[in-house]
Amino acid sequence: MAAERGVKIRPARAGERVAVLRVLDAAMLTTDADALAERIAAGRVLVAVTPATGSDTEATDERVVGAIEVGERKGKRSDERYEASDGARSDAGGVGGDAERMTGDAGRVSDDADGGHIEAIAVQRRRRGQGIGSALIAAAAERWRPLSADFDADVRPFYENAGFEITVREEDGRYRGRLR
């Protein structure tokens, strides 16, 4: 599903850290503000923005309505576990339907590319179901492949629809998705 017209996906800017935190917080996701600032500076946070109107107008004249935070991967072997390069483990969720939460932690890395791991993804509740989360995934996949995520059962349909290959993690019964 394509994102609604008027929604643009682009790298987050340093001045948008608070706006990104608001979107993630509204989805009840835990994110380290300092790690987020570092990922924004490294170009590893993408935002979905719409033209701002009325009291929402800021210097950029855009309003953040969704965000995806992608951690770097360590290691190159599929039998090595990894975490984000800063060692952070945060949440990855708050995207489709009534889904509120997907907690991200370690995943697996393949030999084929550095790729990335979705640490957090969220779309404002009133903007869900409009293809914004899918557009964020697609934009992230253009930059980082393979792309992985760890998540709970309630958001599995979102990741299936985005084309992720999904397996059950033996250690905790949660799901791991991988987009090649």
N, C-alpha and C positions, 0 to 999 in steps of 0.2 A: 504494500500500500504506500503510495507516495504521500509525503507530508502535504498538508493543506497549503494552498497558495498563500504567498506572503510570508511563509516561514523559511528562514535561511539558516543553514548549518555552516558554522565557521569555528575556527579556534577561539577559545576564550581569551579575553584581554585581561591584563593585570587588574584593571579597575573594576572588573566584573566578579572578583572573588566573592564578595558579599552576596551578590545576586545568585551566584551558583550555590553558595552555601544555603541560601533561603530555599531554593528549589529542592536540594537534597534533604534539608531539615524537614520540609513540609511532607516529604515521603517517609519520614522517620528513619533516615539513614544516618549512620555514624560516619563522619569524615573528619580527619585531622586537618584543621585549617592551614597549618604550616605546610604539610605535605601537599595539600591542594594548591597552595600558592606556588610551590616548586613545580608541580605538574603543569600548572598554567604557564609558568615561565618556560618550561620545556616543550610547550605545544602539545601536551598530552591530555588536554581537556577541550572538548568540543561543546559548543552551545547551540541551541535552537533559539533563534531570536525572531521577534516580530516587530514591526514599527510601533514605537511607543505612542500612546495617546494620552491626552489630558494630564492628570497628575503623575502618570508613569514616565513622562518625558524626562530623560536624563541627557547628559552631554552627548551621548552617542545616538540619541533618538531611537534606540532599540531596546526591547524588553526581553530578558532571558525567560523562556518558557520551558526549557528542558536542558539537560546537561548529561554528558557522559565523561567519566574520568577513567583513563586507561593507564594502568601501571605497566612499567617495563618488566620484561621477563629476564630472569637469571638462568644460566645453564643452557645446554643445548641437547641434552639427552632425554629421551622420553621417560626414563626411569628416575629422573631427578625431580624432586619437588621444588617449587620456587615460591617466592613471595615478591611483592613489589620491590623495586630496587632500594627503597628507603626502609624496607622491613615492615611497612605498614600493612595491616589487614583491616580493610573497612568493608562497607556494605556495597552491594551491587543490586539495586532494585528500585521499585516504585514506578513501574512503567505502564503496564496494560491493565485494563478493566479495574477491578477492585484491588489488584495486587498492590501491596504496600511495601513489601520487604523481600530482599534477597541478600543474604549475608555472604560476602565474598571472603574467601581465604585462599589457601594454596591451590595450585593447579599443576598441570604438567606441560612441559615444553618439548617440542619436537626438534628433530635435526634440521628441518627445512627452512626455518626463518626465526628471527627474534620475536616477531609478533607482539602481542599485548594481551593483558588480562583486564577485563572490565572490573574496576574497583567499585564503581557506583554508576548508576544510570537512573534518571528520574525525569518525569514530565509533570508539569502542574496538573493537578487533578482535573480541573475544568477543561484542559487541553488534551486529555487522554482519549484514545480511540480515533485520533485524527492522523495517525501515521508518523507522528513526530518521533516516538521511540524507535520505530523501524528506520526512519531517516538517519537518526543518530548512529544506530548500529551500522547502517550501510556506509556512512561517512567514515566511521572508525575503521571498518573493514577495508576501505580503500587505502588507509594509511598503515594499518598494522594487521598482518596476516602471518600465521594463524591468529585468530582472536578467540579468547576463551572467557568463560564466566562460570561461577559457582552460584547456585540459586536453589530456592525452595520450590516445592511442587506447585504452589499457586501461580507461579509465573512461567511454568514450563511451556504452556501454549505460546506465549510471546516469543520465547527463544526458538521453538519449533517453527513457527511462522517466519522467523528471521533466517531460517536455513541452518541452524546449529545442529550438529550431530550430538546427541545427548546420551550420556551414560549415568548410571547410579554410582555414587561414591560409596565404596564398601565401608569406609571408616565411620560414616555418619548417616548414610541413607539419603543425603542431599543429592542434588544433580550437578553435573558438570557438562557444560556445552562447549563445543568447539566449532568454529567456522573456519574452514580452510581457505 
